[in-house]
Amino acid sequence: MKSNKTLIIVPAYNESDNIENVINNIVLNYPQYDYIIINDGSLDNTKEICRKTNFSILNLPINLGIGGAVQTGYKYAYENGYDYAVQIDGDGQHDVAFVKQMIQMLEQSEADIVIGSRFIDKKGFQSSGTRRFGIKVLSAWIKMCTGVMVKDVTSGFRAVNRKFIEVYSKDYPSDYPEPEAIVTGIMYGGKLKEVPVIMKERAGGESSIKFWNSIYYMIKVTLAIGVRRVSYGIRRSK
């Protein structure tokens, strides 16, 4: 355990093609960070790979979805006294080299929540045109609901301080949670900042969001953000 304890949370569902490289990179190149894999009921041999390599892992008995997996990581971070927690995807898209800058912003109280954004410097993998359009729509909707502009609202590359480890361990959205978690953070009074990062394309396996369910995703998340904003306002007024 480190003096300023930082935990990297790695949710993983069917990431047998990627998980070994992702964790070996952390272990070999960034030993100052602890990590925990949240195996979200994978149907492939993700669990067996992690067991064989003695990786730190929590195995969920059923598939909870990305929100449940990430919240499990936050619960682990909270119960084990971590000062900072960082989410990265298990597919190799997020570069751990950027974690240092994200943690420094938290240490210096510049932010409570730091999001790694691919749309500031516009370098690296930028996602498809369809998804970029959807991200812009969600970004505008979040700005309308909260007054805060966030460019990369679907980025799963995030760092939070101790306060929001506790918040997210108790209140974290399910299903496709990244945009809704931004609203949650703002509603709890969090100061949020984005930092430019370079993301890579998925190294292997398949994304959980496919083209055919993108419309469902947009409708669901848009409604969820609105409901969360309204419900928070009602709670504040009581």
Secondary structure, DSSP 8 states (H G I E B T S, - for coil): --SS-EEEEEEESS-TTTHHHHHHHHHHH-TTSEEEEEE-S-SSSHHHHHHHTT--EEE-SS---HHHHHHHHHHHHHHTT-SEEEE--TTS-S-GGGHHHHHHHHHTTS-SEEEEESSSS--B----HHHHHHHHHHHHHHHHHHS---S-TT---EEE-HHHHHHHHH----SS-HHHHHHHHHHTT--EEEEE--B----SS--SS-GGGHHHHHHHHHHHHHHHHHHHHHHHH-
